[in-house]
Amino acid sequence: MDNNPHLVFVYGTLRQGEVNHDLLASSEFIGGHVTEPKFELQDLGEYPGLISGSSSIVGEVYRIDEQTLAKLDILEDVPIEYRREVIDTPYGPAYYYIYQGQVQGRDIDGGDWFSRFG
């Protein structure tokens, strides 16, 4: 870890057990978090898109270093498909990625990517 760790809130393919979680392999899991009800989670097929709305989103918070943050920005195609913003968590301010592409997915009820098949 470098001297400037960041917190990041992840809600989709970066969560434990998901396809891109290996990008957080060297990061410290801080804890789970459910956001305030001001978002929606869209099912975009292979991954979710978090957008403004009125639901709470379920996710995880990690302490990451600068290199990991750079890898996440590449994965999330910042600033084209997603942009990085800051959200308050019980662990402190954390980065999160908000989708800015065309919304054409379906809402994931309950704001939990793990429940998308349910």
Residue, then its C-alpha position, 0 to 999 in steps of 0.5 A: m500500500d502506498n502512503n495515500p490510500h483511498l477508499v472505494f465502494v464497489y457494487g458489481t463485478l468487483r465484489q467478492g466472488e465476482v469476475n473482476h474481484d481479482l483487481l482488489a486482491s491486494s486491497e484491504f476489505i473494510g466492510g459492507h455498505v448500503t448507500e442512502p436511497k439516491f441511486e438505481l442499479q441497472d442490469l447492463g448484461e455483463y455488469p451493472g450501471l449505477i445511476s441517479g434514482s431513489s434506491s439504496i445500493v448494496g456493496e463493499v468498501y475497500r482500501i486501495d492504493e494508487q496503482t489499484l485506483a488506476k486499474l479500476d479507472i481503466l476497467e470502468d472506462v473513466p471518463i467515457e463510460y463511467r465517472r468517478e465520484v465520492i460517496d460518504t460511507p461509515y468508513g469515510p469518503a469513498y470513490y464510486y463509479i457512476y454510469q454515464g452511458q445510455v440507460q437501457g438496462r432493467d432496474i435491479d430490485g433492491g440495488d443488489w447485483f447479487s440478486r439480479f437473477g432472482 
